[in-house]
Amino acid sequence: MGNLPVVTTSFVGRTSELVSIERALRDHRLVTLTGSGGVGKSRLALRTAERARDRYADGVWWADLSHLHDDQLLATTVCDGVGLLDHSPRRPVAALGEWLSGKSLLLVLDCCERIVGPCGRLVTELLAAAPGLTVLATSRKPLGSVGESCVEVPPLSAGEDGGEAVRLFHERAAAVAPGRSLDDPASAAAVAEICRRLDGIPLAVELACAQLRESSAQEITVRLASRTEDLTDDTVWPRRHRALRTTIGWSHELCAPLERLLWARLSVFRGVIAVPDAEAVCAGGPLDAEAVAPALERLADQSVLRRTGDGYRMLDTLREYGAMWLAELSEDALLADRHARHFAHVAVQAYAGWLGSSQVLWYHRIADTHADLCAALDHLLAEDPEMAMEMAGCAGLFWSCCGYLHQARSYLERVLGLPLSAGPHRTRALWALGITLTLQGDHEAARRVGEECEQAARRDRDAEAVLLAAHSVSFTYLMMGRPHTAYSVSDRALADHPGDPADAPSQLRCRVIRLFALSALGRLDEAYEEAMRLQRISLRFGEHWTRAYADHQLALIHLLQGRPRHAESHARAMLASKHELHDSLGIALGLDLLAGAIAAQGNGVAAARASGTGHAYWRMIGHPHRGTPELGAIREQWELRARQAAGDSAYERAYRHASADDAERGLALALERGNPGQG
């Protein structure tokens, strides 16, 4: 189990360092790899983590902190790293400590240098809460926690024979310039000289190696020699820093002017850089939009960027260099603003496109750009709070579905706490906050926010605003165990605002609440007709969110009316849709239903497995209610039936195994049993 990054390049050398780190991990619960930028701390941590997998029963998990500039999102970033999508109103640190408390795992915190103090305090709290936790951190300086063991990461060996640095150069050269031979004596001597002059710093070696596309090893040596002779003052630049600074500066100079400009402008990104986002944010002046994509490829060819999937990443050290040049160009404020407004526009587009065939793509887009959306909101809260309010409201439902409830609540409460104008943007932000609070189980606070949303919607005199408010209020009442009130609120809003859902998408959201309320009230025939209507509407628009909840209710109705095979079919259909949306709450609900449908067919062991995987998801989201209140008693009946079919010991064995297994793997097994059908 775990989420270690996948790296396609080879790992070179470091045998003695690996032994030292592994020894330190056996003797200490916090080990920090320290060293200058570019020396290979992250790569060494990853290699250590890969080798340590078998020693930790609950896996090895990775949290990338390189995009954080303060501690505001530190705990939630680590939660994301370990797969905890907490839905409770607890402090993220408390939820994280409880999640880790019974586990034996290795947590890697990568790039702690900007927030060393907060990282040290977080680690101290987590180690106290979780006796089976071990932390491996990378940072340019120690975290300062009690019991910390620091391992200084040196450069690769670069002695007379070149050592590990030469091996790295040769391996990267085979990928960068496969047609160029380095075996002749002159080239071999030149490579050894390059590695010696660069002090064996891996990033510096890789940047130099990238120049083999255009130059021979001998030409690289001559140029490098002329540069390093100009930088001899060790009091200004320590030797190791000087070598890296030399290579980064040289790589920068070898870039064409427009590539340098793009490098600088890309430094405002926090996560994966997609081509359309780079074009929107970085184009301007001499850099045309159509020139951005080829320039990105050239920067990747020169190792300034790393290709990842359909996008690019920039190493933190190179991002810092780009940010320095962006400030020199006096474009830092301009690009930060452009970046923020672009991602605000992404959130607005996603909200507008929620009801349609691109719904799944928008959910993925919002999840994939999470770090940049947070950076945009931070900027806009200071520079344009009205736009921040619009953006936070638009991202709210996506974030609640993707598991970012703490971030959603924090940003929504911050914007709504500002003295901003009333209107549709504020109403939508109130709706998003009400949904978030309800999902966290903070029902009284959600009810108050819902009432405020209703008042705002009345002032707006807009059908969508009224339906948004009704959705917020009725959802809260549904989760409070008051289905009659939930039905009344949603039904009244739908009666007052008929028409096409395309004109008011929250019509579908209200219909989902009305459907759940009908089944909770025992009006199953009406609920069945409503669910079938919702399915037809969802198919018309090609969307997944509403259809998944229609499948949930159809599964429940079929199960309650004695048709377990139909129930199983709809439960699987729901799981498939919720898996597409990465909606952990929906997956947990679907797995409970699937367990009930399988139990009703007499397969107690398979039901136990589905229920155990469901438990893993409920534990992951920290949800105290496990869905609407009336499901509790029904779930107990399913479990009793499964136990009777399997026998207590077989049931417990299957349940415990699935509950302790990786949740994603358990879900994949649950989805393997045939194709989702309509029943």
C-alpha distance (Angstrom), angle and dihedral (degrees) to the residues before:
residue distance angle dihedral
M1 . . .
G2 3.77 . .
N3 3.77 144.7 .
L4 3.79 106.0 -109.5
P5 3.82 114.9 166.6
V6 3.78 115.6 -103.4
V7 3.80 112.1 -121.7
T8 3.80 119.7 -172.0
T9 3.82 98.5 -167.9
S10 3.80 120.5 89.2
F11 3.80 124.7 -100.9
V12 3.81 114.0 -124.0
G13 3.80 128.9 -157.1
R14 3.82 122.7 -45.0
T15 3.82 94.1 132.5
S16 3.81 95.3 144.2
E17 3.81 93.1 42.5
L18 3.81 91.2 52.1
V19 3.79 90.4 51.7
S20 3.83 91.0 49.7
I21 3.80 93.1 48.7
E22 3.80 93.8 46.6
R23 3.80 90.0 49.7
A24 3.81 89.9 49.9
L25 3.83 91.2 49.7
R26 3.80 90.4 53.9
D27 3.81 91.6 53.1
H28 3.83 102.4 34.3
R29 3.80 135.9 42.1
L30 3.82 93.4 -147.5
V31 3.78 120.2 47.2
T32 3.80 119.9 173.0
L33 3.79 122.5 -163.7
T34 3.78 106.9 -148.2
G35 3.78 131.5 -172.9
S36 3.78 143.1 110.3
G37 3.78 124.8 -60.4
G38 3.79 115.2 -74.6
V39 3.79 95.8 18.8
G40 3.82 92.3 116.2
K41 3.81 104.6 -101.9
S42 3.80 95.1 142.8
R43 3.80 94.0 46.2
L44 3.80 91.1 48.6
A45 3.82 90.9 48.2
L46 3.79 90.2 50.9
R47 3.81 92.2 50.0
T48 3.82 90.5 48.4
A49 3.79 90.7 49.6
E50 3.81 92.2 49.7
R51 3.79 91.1 52.3
A52 3.82 92.0 46.3
R53 3.82 97.5 54.0
D54 3.80 96.0 104.3
R55 3.81 93.4 52.8
Y56 3.82 95.9 63.1
A57 3.80 117.5 64.7
D58 3.81 93.3 -158.9
G59 3.76 96.8 45.3
V60 3.77 141.5 -111.8
W61 3.81 116.8 -72.6
W62 3.79 132.6 -166.6
A63 3.82 129.2 -150.3
D64 3.81 116.9 -172.9
L65 3.81 109.3 -151.2
S66 3.82 97.0 172.9
H67 3.82 93.4 108.4
L68 3.82 94.7 54.1
H69 3.79 119.1 101.0
D70 3.83 96.5 174.1
D71 3.80 137.9 14.6
Q72 3.79 97.4 -99.4
L73 3.80 94.9 102.0
L74 3.81 97.7 24.7
A75 3.81 99.0 106.1
T76 3.80 94.4 41.5
T77 3.82 90.4 48.7
V78 3.79 89.7 54.2
C79 3.83 89.2 46.3
D80 3.79 88.4 55.2
G81 3.80 89.6 47.9
V82 3.82 93.9 56.9
G83 3.82 93.8 41.6
L84 3.81 96.5 -106.4
L85 3.82 109.6 143.6
D86 3.80 94.6 178.7
H87 3.82 115.7 -160.3
S88 3.80 96.1 -178.9
P89 3.83 124.5 101.6
R90 3.82 91.9 -120.7
R91 3.78 122.2 120.1
P92 3.81 106.7 -85.5
V93 3.82 89.8 -122.6
A94 3.82 91.1 55.5
A95 3.80 92.0 47.5
L96 3.79 90.4 47.9
G97 3.80 92.8 49.6
E98 3.80 91.5 50.7
W99 3.82 92.2 46.2
L100 3.81 91.4 52.5
S101 3.82 96.6 38.6
G102 3.79 98.3 94.4
K103 3.79 97.8 32.6
S104 3.78 136.0 98.9
L105 3.80 105.1 -146.8
L106 3.78 145.8 133.2
L107 3.81 116.0 -123.1
V108 3.81 117.6 -162.3
L109 3.82 115.7 -157.4
D110 3.79 106.8 -165.7
C111 3.84 124.0 -160.3
C112 3.81 102.3 7.3
E113 3.82 96.0 160.7
R114 3.82 99.5 104.8
I115 3.81 92.9 50.8
V116 3.79 103.0 29.4
G117 3.83 95.5 144.4
P118 3.82 96.5 48.9
C119 3.83 90.2 43.8
G120 3.79 90.5 53.0
R121 3.81 91.9 50.2
L122 3.81 92.7 46.3
V123 3.80 92.6 49.7
T124 3.81 91.5 48.3
E125 3.81 90.6 53.6
L126 3.81 94.0 45.4
L127 3.80 94.8 47.9
A128 3.81 89.6 51.9
A129 3.81 91.6 50.1
A130 3.81 97.5 43.2
P131 3.84 117.0 45.1
G132 3.83 91.9 -175.8
L133 3.81 94.3 53.9
T134 3.80 123.9 108.1
V135 3.82 120.7 -175.0
L136 3.80 126.7 -153.5
A137 3.81 111.7 -171.1
T138 3.80 134.5 -176.6
S139 3.78 119.7 -150.7
R140 3.77 140.6 143.2
K141 3.80 87.3 -119.6
P142 3.83 135.3 21.8
L143 3.81 121.0 -81.7
G144 3.79 91.5 -130.2
S145 3.82 96.6 -131.7
V146 3.80 121.9 149.2
G147 3.80 111.0 -95.9
E148 3.80 93.9 18.9
S149 3.80 116.8 153.6
C150 3.80 114.1 -156.5
V151 3.78 123.4 -155.1
E152 3.80 114.5 -167.1
V153 3.80 110.1 -140.0
P154 3.81 109.9 -141.6
P155 3.79 125.6 -159.6
L156 3.79 118.6 -92.9
S157 3.79 113.9 -80.6
A158 3.81 111.3 -87.9
G159 3.81 105.5 174.6
E160 3.79 129.9 144.3
D161 3.80 92.1 -59.4
G162 3.80 92.8 43.2
G163 3.80 93.8 -118.1
E164 3.79 121.0 -164.8
A165 3.79 94.3 -12.4
V166 3.81 90.5 60.5
R167 3.80 90.3 49.0
L168 3.80 89.3 52.8
F169 3.81 91.1 48.6
H170 3.81 91.9 51.3
E171 3.81 94.0 47.1
R172 3.80 93.5 49.0
A173 3.83 90.9 43.4
A174 3.80 90.2 57.7
A175 3.81 88.4 60.1
V176 3.82 98.5 37.5
A177 3.82 99.7 43.3
P178 3.81 109.1 7.7
G179 3.80 92.9 171.4
R180 3.83 95.4 56.8
S181 3.79 116.1 92.1
L182 3.81 119.5 -144.5
D183 3.80 97.1 177.1
D184 3.81 100.3 95.4
P185 3.83 115.2 97.1
A186 3.83 95.0 -110.6
S187 3.80 93.7 51.5
A188 3.80 92.5 43.5
A189 3.80 90.6 52.2
A190 3.80 90.6 47.6
V191 3.82 92.6 51.5
A192 3.81 91.0 50.0
E193 3.81 89.9 49.8
I194 3.81 91.7 49.8
C195 3.79 91.8 51.9
R196 3.81 92.0 46.4
R197 3.79 93.1 50.1
L198 3.81 89.9 48.7
D199 3.82 91.3 50.9
G200 3.80 90.3 -125.9
I201 3.83 93.3 -73.7
P202 3.82 103.8 161.5
L203 3.81 97.3 -143.4
A204 3.80 91.1 48.1
V205 3.80 91.1 48.8
E206 3.81 92.0 49.7
L207 3.81 92.2 48.9
A208 3.80 90.7 50.5
C209 3.79 91.6 45.7
A210 3.81 90.3 55.0
Q211 3.83 88.3 67.0
L212 3.82 90.6 67.4
R213 3.80 88.6 89.2
E214 3.80 89.4 71.3
S215 3.82 105.4 18.8
S216 3.78 141.8 40.4
A217 3.79 121.7 -114.7
Q218 3.82 89.2 -107.6
E219 3.82 92.2 54.4
I220 3.80 90.5 48.7
T221 3.81 89.6 51.9
V222 3.80 93.8 52.5
R223 3.80 93.9 49.0
L224 3.78 92.6 44.9
A225 3.80 92.2 50.3
S226 3.79 91.8 53.3
R227 3.81 90.8 51.4
T228 3.80 99.9 46.2
E229 3.81 92.3 50.1
D230 3.80 88.2 64.1
L231 3.81 91.8 57.6
T232 3.76 107.8 59.1
D233 3.81 104.2 129.0
D234 3.80 105.1 106.7
T235 3.82 91.2 -176.4
V236 3.82 89.7 65.4
W237 3.79 98.8 35.6
P238 3.82 118.8 19.0
R239 3.78 109.6 -132.2
R240 3.80 96.6 -102.8
H241 3.81 94.0 45.9
R242 3.78 89.5 46.9
A243 3.80 93.0 56.4
L244 3.79 93.0 50.0
R245 3.79 92.8 43.8
T246 3.78 88.6 50.4
T247 3.78 93.5 53.2
I248 3.79 95.7 43.6
G249 3.79 90.3 48.1
W250 3.79 91.0 47.1
S251 3.81 91.8 49.1
H252 3.79 87.5 49.8
E253 3.81 92.2 52.2
L254 3.79 92.1 47.6
C255 3.79 90.1 56.2
A256 3.79 117.3 92.6
P257 3.83 113.4 -106.4
L258 3.81 93.2 -102.4
E259 3.82 90.9 48.8
R260 3.82 89.5 53.2
L261 3.78 89.9 50.3
L262 3.80 91.0 50.2
W263 3.83 91.3 47.6
A264 3.79 89.5 55.1
R265 3.79 94.3 45.9
L266 3.81 93.6 46.8
S267 3.80 89.1 61.5
V268 3.83 89.6 82.8
F269 3.83 90.8 68.6
R270 3.80 118.5 95.4
G271 3.81 102.9 -171.2
V272 3.80 139.6 20.1
I273 3.80 111.0 -23.0
A274 3.81 113.5 -134.2
V275 3.80 117.8 -160.3
P276 3.85 95.8 -119.2
D277 3.81 90.6 50.4
A278 3.81 91.7 49.1
E279 3.80 90.5 49.4
A280 3.80 92.1 50.0
V281 3.81 96.2 45.8
C282 3.80 104.3 32.3
A283 3.82 105.2 37.2
G284 3.77 117.7 97.7
G285 3.78 140.6 99.0
P286 3.79 110.2 17.1
L287 3.83 92.3 -7.9
D288 3.81 108.8 83.8
A289 3.80 119.2 -157.1
E290 3.81 92.4 -117.4
A291 3.81 90.0 54.9
V292 3.82 93.6 57.8
A293 3.84 99.5 76.8
P294 3.83 95.8 51.4
A295 3.82 89.9 43.7
L296 3.81 89.8 53.4
E297 3.80 89.3 54.0
R298 3.81 91.9 49.6
L299 3.83 90.9 50.0
A300 3.81 88.5 51.1
D301 3.82 90.0 49.5
Q302 3.82 87.8 54.9
S303 3.84 92.2 49.0
V304 3.79 92.7 -114.7
L305 3.81 87.8 117.1
R306 3.80 129.5 32.4
R307 3.80 118.3 -140.0
T308 3.80 113.8 -126.4
G309 3.80 121.1 174.4
D310 3.79 107.7 -53.3
G311 3.79 93.7 -20.0
Y312 3.78 145.1 45.9
R313 3.79 138.7 -107.7
M314 3.77 129.0 -154.2
L315 3.79 119.8 -146.9
D316 3.78 112.7 -117.6
T317 3.82 93.4 -116.8
L318 3.80 91.5 54.2
R319 3.80 91.3 44.0
E320 3.81 89.0 56.0
Y321 3.79 90.1 52.3
G322 3.80 90.7 49.2
A323 3.81 90.8 49.4
M324 3.80 90.0 52.3
W325 3.81 90.5 55.2
L326 3.79 91.7 44.1
A327 3.81 88.3 57.7
E328 3.82 90.1 46.4
L329 3.81 87.9 54.7
S330 3.84 89.2 49.3
E331 3.80 88.7 -125.9
D332 3.81 99.1 113.4
A333 3.82 95.6 98.6
L334 3.81 92.2 41.7
L335 3.82 94.2 50.6
A336 3.81 94.0 43.9
D337 3.80 88.2 54.2
R338 3.80 93.3 45.1
H339 3.81 90.9 48.6
A340 3.81 91.8 49.8
R341 3.80 94.5 48.0
H342 3.78 92.0 47.1
F343 3.80 93.4 54.3
A344 3.81 90.6 43.3
H345 3.80 86.0 56.6
V346 3.83 89.8 49.4
A347 3.82 89.7 55.3
V348 3.82 91.7 48.2
Q349 3.82 91.2 48.4
A350 3.81 90.9 48.8
Y351 3.79 91.5 52.2
A352 3.82 91.7 48.0
G353 3.82 90.2 49.0
W354 3.81 96.1 46.2
L355 3.80 94.2 105.1
G356 3.77 103.4 57.5
S357 3.76 149.3 60.1
S358 3.84 91.4 -67.7
Q359 3.80 93.0 58.8
V360 3.81 95.1 108.9
L361 3.80 91.4 47.2
W362 3.81 90.3 52.9
Y363 3.80 91.6 51.2
H364 3.80 89.4 52.0
R365 3.82 91.4 45.4
I366 3.79 92.6 53.7
A367 3.82 92.0 46.0
D368 3.83 93.3 46.4
T369 3.82 94.1 50.0
H370 3.80 95.9 43.1
A371 3.82 96.0 121.8
D372 3.81 92.4 49.7
L373 3.82 92.3 45.5
C374 3.81 89.4 54.5
A375 3.81 91.4 48.3
A376 3.81 89.5 49.5
L377 3.80 92.4 51.1
D378 3.81 91.9 48.3
H379 3.80 89.6 53.4
L380 3.80 95.2 44.6
L381 3.80 93.9 47.6
A382 3.81 86.4 63.6
E383 3.81 100.1 34.7
D384 3.83 108.0 27.3
P385 3.83 112.7 10.6
E386 3.83 93.4 175.0
M387 3.79 90.7 59.3
A388 3.81 89.6 44.4
M389 3.82 89.2 55.9
E390 3.81 91.8 50.6
M391 3.81 91.2 47.4
A392 3.82 95.6 47.1
G393 3.80 91.8 50.3
C394 3.80 91.9 49.5
A395 3.81 93.9 49.0
G396 3.82 93.9 43.9
L397 3.81 101.6 90.3
F398 3.81 92.7 41.3
W399 3.80 91.7 50.7
S400 3.80 92.9 47.5
C401 3.80 89.6 51.9
C402 3.82 93.4 45.7
G403 3.81 93.1 50.1
Y404 3.82 100.5 -104.9
L405 3.80 94.7 125.4
H406 3.81 97.2 137.5
Q407 3.80 92.1 51.7
A408 3.81 91.4 45.1
R409 3.80 92.3 50.9
S410 3.79 93.4 45.4
Y411 3.80 95.7 50.8
L412 3.81 94.6 40.7
E413 3.80 92.8 50.0
R414 3.79 90.3 47.6
V415 3.81 94.8 52.3
L416 3.80 93.8 41.7
G417 3.80 89.8 50.5
L418 3.81 90.2 62.2
P419 3.83 121.7 90.0
L420 3.81 94.8 -109.2
S421 3.79 130.9 152.7
A422 3.80 123.7 -85.6
G423 3.77 119.4 -114.5
P424 3.81 142.7 97.9
H425 3.83 94.7 -45.2
R426 3.79 92.3 55.7
T427 3.82 91.6 44.5
R428 3.80 90.8 52.6
A429 3.82 91.4 48.2
L430 3.82 89.6 52.1
W431 3.82 89.6 50.2
A432 3.81 92.1 49.9
L433 3.82 91.0 48.7
G434 3.81 91.5 48.7
I435 3.81 91.2 52.8
T436 3.81 90.9 46.8
L437 3.81 93.5 50.1
T438 3.80 91.6 48.0
L439 3.80 91.8 51.0
Q440 3.81 88.4 51.3
G441 3.81 90.1 53.3
D442 3.83 92.9 -114.5
H443 3.79 91.1 132.1
E444 3.81 101.4 162.3
A445 3.80 92.0 51.9
A446 3.81 88.7 45.7
R447 3.81 91.4 51.7
R448 3.82 91.5 52.3
V449 3.81 91.7 48.7
G450 3.82 89.8 46.7
E451 3.80 91.5 54.3
E452 3.80 90.0 49.9
C453 3.81 88.3 49.6
E454 3.83 90.0 52.5
Q455 3.80 91.0 52.8
A456 3.81 91.2 48.3
A457 3.83 91.5 48.5
R458 3.80 91.4 52.9
R459 3.80 88.8 54.7
D460 3.82 91.2 48.2
R461 3.83 91.7 53.6
D462 3.79 89.7 -154.4
A463 3.82 126.0 135.4
E464 3.81 94.5 -138.3
A465 3.81 91.7 49.5
V466 3.82 92.0 51.2
L467 3.81 91.2 48.7
L468 3.82 91.1 47.8
A469 3.80 90.3 53.8
A470 3.80 92.1 46.2
H471 3.80 90.1 50.5
S472 3.79 91.9 52.2
V473 3.81 94.9 47.0
S474 3.82 96.8 41.8
F475 3.82 92.3 46.7
T476 3.80 90.1 53.8
Y477 3.82 92.3 49.9
L478 3.81 90.7 47.1
M479 3.81 91.7 54.2
M480 3.82 90.7 44.7
G481 3.81 89.1 60.5
R482 3.80 95.7 -105.4
P483 3.82 102.4 120.5
H484 3.81 94.5 159.5
T485 3.82 91.7 60.1
A486 3.81 90.4 42.3
Y487 3.79 89.6 53.3
S488 3.81 93.4 47.7
V489 3.83 94.4 50.2
S490 3.80 95.8 46.3
D491 3.81 95.1 40.5
R492 3.80 93.1 50.4
A493 3.79 92.2 50.2
L494 3.79 91.7 49.1
A495 3.82 92.0 48.1
D496 3.80 91.1 50.4
H497 3.81 93.5 46.6
P498 3.82 112.1 37.7
G499 3.77 121.8 155.0
D500 3.78 134.2 89.8
P501 3.83 119.4 -21.0
A502 3.80 87.8 -139.6
D503 3.83 87.4 71.7
A504 3.81 94.1 45.4
P505 3.84 113.1 18.8
S506 3.80 92.5 -174.7
Q507 3.78 86.4 72.8
L508 3.82 85.9 79.4
R509 3.80 92.1 47.9
C510 3.80 90.7 53.4
R511 3.79 91.1 47.0
V512 3.80 89.7 55.2
I513 3.82 90.1 54.7
R514 3.82 91.4 46.5
L515 3.81 89.5 50.8
F516 3.82 93.4 51.2
A517 3.81 90.2 46.8
L518 3.81 92.1 51.8
S519 3.80 93.0 54.3
A520 3.82 91.4 43.4
L521 3.81 88.2 54.3
G522 3.82 90.3 51.5
R523 3.81 94.0 -112.6
L524 3.79 90.5 133.9
D525 3.81 100.4 158.9
E526 3.82 91.0 53.4
A527 3.81 89.6 44.6
Y528 3.80 90.5 52.1
E529 3.81 92.6 52.8
E530 3.80 91.1 46.6
A531 3.83 91.7 49.4
M532 3.80 91.8 50.8
R533 3.82 90.7 49.9
L534 3.80 90.0 50.1
Q535 3.79 91.0 51.0
R536 3.80 91.1 52.6
I537 3.81 91.6 49.8
S538 3.81 91.7 47.2
L539 3.79 92.0 50.4
R540 3.80 89.3 50.4
F541 3.79 91.0 56.6
G542 3.80 95.8 35.4
E543 3.80 92.7 -128.1
H544 3.83 129.0 144.4
W545 3.82 109.9 -159.9
T546 3.80 98.3 70.5
R547 3.79 93.6 35.8
A548 3.80 90.9 54.7
Y549 3.81 91.4 55.7
A550 3.80 90.7 45.9
D551 3.82 87.2 54.3
H552 3.80 89.6 48.7
Q553 3.77 91.6 55.7
L554 3.80 94.0 42.6
A555 3.81 88.7 53.0
L556 3.80 90.7 50.1
I557 3.81 93.6 47.0
H558 3.81 93.4 47.9
L559 3.79 89.7 48.5
L560 3.80 93.9 49.5
Q561 3.81 90.6 47.2
G562 3.81 94.4 50.2
R563 3.82 103.0 -100.8
P564 3.83 102.4 118.9
R565 3.82 96.7 163.2
H566 3.81 90.6 57.3
A567 3.80 88.5 44.8
E568 3.80 91.3 53.3
S569 3.81 91.1 51.0
H570 3.80 93.1 52.8
A571 3.81 92.9 43.4
R572 3.81 89.6 55.5
A573 3.81 90.9 47.1
M574 3.80 89.4 52.6
L575 3.80 91.7 48.9
A576 3.80 91.5 50.6
S577 3.82 91.7 52.7
K578 3.79 94.9 44.4
H579 3.79 90.1 47.7
E580 3.83 88.1 54.6
L581 3.82 88.9 53.4
H582 3.84 93.8 43.6
D583 3.81 87.0 -127.0
S584 3.81 106.1 160.0
L585 3.81 94.5 -176.0
G586 3.81 91.2 53.7
I587 3.81 90.5 46.4
A588 3.81 90.9 52.5
L589 3.82 91.3 50.3
G590 3.81 91.2 47.8
L591 3.80 93.9 49.6
D592 3.81 91.0 53.3
L593 3.80 89.8 53.1
L594 3.79 91.8 45.7
A595 3.80 89.7 52.5
G596 3.81 89.9 52.1
A597 3.81 93.1 48.8
I598 3.81 92.4 49.5
A599 3.80 92.0 45.4
A600 3.80 90.2 52.3
Q601 3.81 88.1 56.8
G602 3.79 91.0 55.2
N603 3.83 100.7 -106.5
G604 3.79 99.9 126.9
V605 3.82 97.5 170.1
A606 3.82 94.6 51.3
A607 3.81 88.8 46.2
A608 3.80 89.8 52.0
R609 3.81 90.3 51.8
A610 3.81 92.5 50.6
S611 3.80 90.8 46.1
G612 3.82 91.5 48.5
T613 3.79 91.7 51.7
G614 3.80 88.4 47.7
H615 3.80 88.8 52.7
A616 3.81 89.2 52.8
Y617 3.83 88.8 55.8
W618 3.81 94.0 45.3
R619 3.81 89.0 50.4
M620 3.81 90.2 48.0
I621 3.80 93.2 55.0
G622 3.80 93.7 39.0
H623 3.81 91.0 -136.6
P624 3.82 112.1 168.4
H625 3.83 97.4 -160.8
R626 3.82 106.5 45.8
G627 3.78 91.6 -142.9
T628 3.79 131.2 -48.2
P629 3.83 114.0 -5.0
E630 3.82 98.2 -113.6
L631 3.82 90.9 61.9
G632 3.81 91.3 70.4
A633 3.80 96.6 75.1
I634 3.81 92.4 42.0
R635 3.81 91.0 50.7
E636 3.82 90.1 54.5
Q637 3.82 90.0 54.9
W638 3.82 90.9 52.1
E639 3.78 91.9 49.8
L640 3.80 92.5 49.1
R641 3.80 90.6 51.1
A642 3.81 92.1 48.6
R643 3.82 91.6 49.1
Q644 3.78 91.0 51.1
A645 3.81 91.3 50.6
A646 3.81 96.6 45.8
G647 3.79 103.1 28.8
D648 3.80 121.6 -115.0
S649 3.80 98.0 -89.0
A650 3.82 95.5 47.5
Y651 3.80 90.7 44.9
E652 3.81 93.1 50.1
R653 3.79 92.2 46.1
A654 3.83 93.9 51.7
Y655 3.80 92.7 41.9
R656 3.80 94.9 49.7
H657 3.80 92.7 46.5
A658 3.82 93.3 51.2
S659 3.79 92.8 42.7
A660 3.81 91.9 53.3
D661 3.81 94.6 42.5
D662 3.79 125.9 91.2
A663 3.83 106.6 -73.6
E664 3.81 94.9 -139.0
R665 3.79 91.2 51.6
G666 3.80 90.7 49.3
L667 3.80 90.7 50.8
A668 3.82 91.2 50.2
L669 3.81 89.3 53.6
A670 3.80 91.0 48.5
L671 3.81 90.9 51.8
E672 3.82 93.5 48.0
R673 3.79 94.2 75.9
G674 3.80 97.7 94.3
N675 3.79 133.7 -56.9
P676 3.81 121.2 -55.0
G677 3.77 110.1 -97.6
Q678 3.74 138.4 -172.5
G679 3.82 98.7 -117.8
